[in-house]
Amino acid sequence: MSSVTSQTFVQSIEDRSCSVGIIGLGYVGLPLIDAFINAGFGCVGFDVDASKVESLLAGKSYIKHIGNDKIQAWLTKEKFDASADMTRLSEPDVLLICVPTPLDSARDPDLSYVVGTCQSIAKSLRKGQLVVLESTTYPTTTRDVMVPILESGGLVAGKDFFVAYSPEREDPGNPDFSAAGIPKVVGAINDESLACASALYGAAVAGVVPVGNCEVAEAAKVLENIYRAVNIALVNELKTLFDKMDIDVWDVINAAKTKPFGFQAFYPGPGLGGHCIPIDPFYLSWLARKQGSTARFIELAGEVNRAMPSYVVSRTAEFLNEFRKPINGSKICMLGVAYKKDVDDARESPSFELLELLLEQGAELTFSDPHVSSLPSVRNYDLPSMESQELSAEFLASQDAVLIATDHTAFDYDHIVKHSALVIDTRNATHAVNEGREKIRKC
């Protein structure tokens, strides 16, 4: 593209001569590729994990809700390529950054993946490219962290190339909302960059919500996740209170949500999982500390939610005690290690914390998950290798307790309750089970 005007760039989007590069081929990157290819764009996927690249080029997916048929369709249309060679980043006209943004051991933002990606882009950045950060982060990241790195090669952001921020809004496993069906918030460093990014997403997704700058877009994403984290913490805290009062929190929520206005139902669980809710709110609490302020709701919500695995283990001890059994030496099978129902995504799953706490107390552990065949290796947790168990009648009968951590639809809860001695339900998954309810303990 010889010209760097936004008008020329927008024209390339309209005539589909614009090529799109996606950096990070995970739960965010692959759905984006699908949206852009379906909209008529050619896409190149980049990832430092060469095994992912090889798998995709062979027409094989490693994410459950992005099936092999989708990958093969991209290849058949000759609209897709993948590479682990970052020197090719100059080829696409658009670069969408979809890399992890975890927390470090001090619960401060770890932008090493974003920084490393921007450094790779800077080496081959050319005039006329649009670079968009999609990774969730704290406000000012795009302008203060990303832009200086991209400009290190001598090109000027907003003049020689375009820069924007548009946060991912993926909900893995949600059949009602694909990447193409979710409106995109878009903020940019100047009007020209906003025009380019808005036109790009407008050609591939259900709607575009342009905002005044990158900081507004960055803050909007964090707000979305803080809203969920705080409300989940509220019902988790109420659960612990209502347990003491012998009140079923699930019945309370079901009653409250019949109000047609002013209430939205959130549900308790054994802890928070996934990349977003357990992590993203702390970007803002970290930023607040840098500004000499505090984010008390965020910190309190984090404290409540992080305490839930310990609460579940303490209740497990109480329930086993009813049968005159300690956790030490008890056989406990955990149902589900994915962080939410019906997905194969185990990122930040509370199940790892539960497993570690139960192991520390001497439990003999197994797990079963129809979407996760073996226990993945996870940083910060020292867990043994485990393979998912088949929930036969004989296996269930051999367990002292079954702990439901993830309420997968594939689990046959009637069968599980029928053949188990004790079922500890952290998700209200057994609500429809009629026979054997005396074996069920909600937690």
Secondary structure as GFF3:
##gff-version 3
##sequence-region A 1 443
A	DSSP	alpha_helix	6	14	.	.	.	ID=ss1
A	DSSP	beta_strand	19	23	.	.	.	ID=ss2
A	DSSP	alpha_helix	29	38	.	.	.	ID=ss3
A	DSSP	beta_strand	42	46	.	.	.	ID=ss4
A	DSSP	alpha_helix	50	57	.	.	.	ID=ss5
A	DSSP	alpha_helix	68	76	.	.	.	ID=ss6
A	DSSP	beta_strand	80	83	.	.	.	ID=ss7
A	DSSP	three_ten_helix	86	90	.	.	.	ID=ss8
A	DSSP	beta_strand	94	97	.	.	.	ID=ss9
A	DSSP	alpha_helix	112	124	.	.	.	ID=ss10
A	DSSP	beta_strand	130	133	.	.	.	ID=ss11
A	DSSP	pi_helix	141	146	.	.	.	ID=ss12
A	DSSP	alpha_helix	147	150	.	.	.	ID=ss13
A	DSSP	three_ten_helix	151	153	.	.	.	ID=ss14
A	DSSP	beta_strand	162	165	.	.	.	ID=ss15
A	DSSP	three_ten_helix	179	181	.	.	.	ID=ss16
A	DSSP	beta_strand	184	188	.	.	.	ID=ss17
A	DSSP	alpha_helix	191	202	.	.	.	ID=ss18
A	DSSP	beta_strand	208	210	.	.	.	ID=ss19
A	DSSP	alpha_helix	214	244	.	.	.	ID=ss20
A	DSSP	alpha_helix	249	256	.	.	.	ID=ss21
A	DSSP	alpha_helix	281	290	.	.	.	ID=ss22
A	DSSP	alpha_helix	296	306	.	.	.	ID=ss23
A	DSSP	alpha_helix	308	321	.	.	.	ID=ss24
A	DSSP	beta_strand	331	335	.	.	.	ID=ss25
A	DSSP	alpha_helix	350	360	.	.	.	ID=ss26
A	DSSP	beta_strand	364	368	.	.	.	ID=ss27
A	DSSP	alpha_helix	393	397	.	.	.	ID=ss28
A	DSSP	beta_strand	401	404	.	.	.	ID=ss29
A	DSSP	alpha_helix	413	419	.	.	.	ID=ss30
A	DSSP	beta_strand	423	425	.	.	.	ID=ss31
A	DSSP	three_ten_helix	437	439	.	.	.	ID=ss32
A	DSSP	beta_strand	440	442	.	.	.	ID=ss33
###
